[in-house]
Amino acid sequence: MSGSLEGKSYRNIPGTIFSVFCFGFLAFLVFGFSFDSNEFSTTKFFNVALAVSALFSVAAWVMLKGAFLSRMRLRSGFVEVDGIVFRYRIPADLVASASGNGPLEVRSAGGEVYGCIGMSGSVLGSLFGDRYHRRAADEINRYARTHRRAMKRNGPGGVERLFRFGFVWIIVSFVLWFGLFWAIGTTVPR
């Protein structure tokens, strides 16, 4: 039974769809800013391109981390919770319970609560009774019960906190936004 849960990932599908629309809106804003900047001098246009690209790359990174990369996974006797900056690896024997009433949260035996922005509560989820979060919490609890004995045999272990900020994503996003802004802004007749 737990074999079917191994590798299972829980993420926010409606948030992902919303983020795609937000990326489109940011692209629309870049397009508009680029056309409005045709009366700027080259130096001022370059400065505006840098500022807009920096702002949009951070906004795109937050949307990307919140919707696409923020999730919970069941992996090799651990429950992994991916947040915006940190990934927490909670051994199954330290999982006290998982709750899906509102946000999906995992409570450890020490009393700490772990959750991710991608599985936080929403108005739409509340209207439908948070069924996805409750089902995910039941599966996490079942997975933890199944793997608890095996993890205790492996010896004592604690919750691991891994830093995963994503500098590469921000730099790549900045280069793409700057390139898009510069390409649109320089092709507009001055």
N, C-alpha and C positions, 0 to 999 in steps of 0.2 A: 504494500500500500504506500509506503513512504518512497518507494522507487519512482512512483508517478509524480511525486512532489519534488523530487531532487531536481534542482536547476530551475524551478518555477520562479518567475519574476512577476512582481506586482508594480504596475505603473499607472499613471493617470492618463487615460486615453482622451477624455474630453479636453483636458488641459493641453495635450499635445496638438489637437485640432485647433484650439484657440491660439496656441503659439504660432502655428503656421500662418494664421490670419494676421497675427501681430508682426511676423517677419515681412509679410506682404505690405503692411501699413508702413513699416520702417523704410522699405524700398520705395514706396510711393513718396514718403517725406524726402528721401534723398533726391529723388527725381525732381521734386518741387524746389528744394533748396538749390539744386544745381542750376535750374533755369532762372531762379531769382538772382543768382549770383553773377549774371553776365554783365552787370554794370560795375563789378568790383575790379580793382587792379589785380594783377597776377599775384602779388604778394598777399593781398588781403584774401583773395580767393584761396590761396594755399593754406593760410591760417584758418579760414572757415572750414576748409576740407579736413584739416587735421582735427579741429574741435568736434565737428559733426561726426567724423569717423570714430573718434575716441568715445564719444557719448553713445553712439549706436552700437559699437562693438561691446561695450559693457552691458547695454540693455539686451543685446542679442545673447550674450553669455549667460545672463541671469535667466532669460527665457529658456535657453537651451538646457541649462542645468536644472531648472525647476520642472520643466515638462518632459524632456527627453531622457536626461541622465539621472534624475532623482527617482529612486525606486527601492523596493525591498526584494531580496532574493533569498532563496533557500539553497545553500550550496555546501556540500560535504560536511554536514553536521553543524553548520553555522547558519545563523540568520544575519544577512548583510543588509545594512541600512545605509544607502547612499544619500548623503545630504549635499548641500551646495559646496561646502569646503572639506568635510570629513566623510570617510567611510568607516562605519563601525561594524566589526565582525564579532557577533555575540555567539559564544558556544551554546549549543542546544541545552546543556545542563544548567546554564545560567539564565535561561528564559523562564521567567515566572509565569507570564501570561501575555497574550496579545489581545488588544481591544480594537474593535472596529466601529464603535459608536461615535460617529463623527470622524475625526482623523484616525488613520491606522497607526497604532502605537504598539511598541514592544516594551514591556516592563521587565527589567532584569531582576535577579534574585536580590541584588543590593538596593533595589528601589529606584534606580535610574530609569527614566523613560526615554526611549529613542523613537523618533519619528522623522519623516522626510517631507519636504515641502510638496513633492509630487503626489503624496497620498494624504494631504491635509483635507479637512472637511470642506464641503461646498454646499451651497444652497440647493443646487439641483440634486446632489446626492442625498441631502436630508429629505427632500420632497419624496424621493423614492425609497426612503428607509435605510440608506447606506448599505444596500445589499452587497455590493462588491466588497466593501471594507469588512463587513461581517463575515462573508465567505472567506476572504483572505485571512482574517484573524483566526477563524476555525482551522484553516489549513496550516497556519503557522503553529498554532497550539498542538495540532496533531503531529506535525513534523517534529516539534521539540520533544513531545512525549516519546515518540518512536526512537529518536536518536539520543535521548538523555542518558541511558545506561551505557551506551557505547562511548560517549564523550567522557563520562566519569572514569571509565577504564583507562582512557588515554592520559589521565593525570590532571592536575589542577591547571587551569588556564583562566585568563581573564578576558575582558572585553578589549579588543584591539582597536585603536583609533589611528587610521591612516590618513595622512594629509593628501588631498587631491584637488588642488585649486584650479588648474587648467590654464596656465600661462600660454601654452601653445594655442589653445582655442581662441583666447583673446587676441593674440598677435595675428593669427590667420584671419580672424574676423575683421580686425582693424585694417589689414592689407586689402581684404575684399571690399569693405565699405569705402575705403579711400580710393581704390581703383575704380569702383562704380561711380563714385561722386566725381572724380577727376575726368573719367571718360565722358560722362554726360555733360559736365560743366564746360569742358573744352570743345565739345562738338557743337555747342550752341553758338550761332554767329554773334559776334560782339559788335 
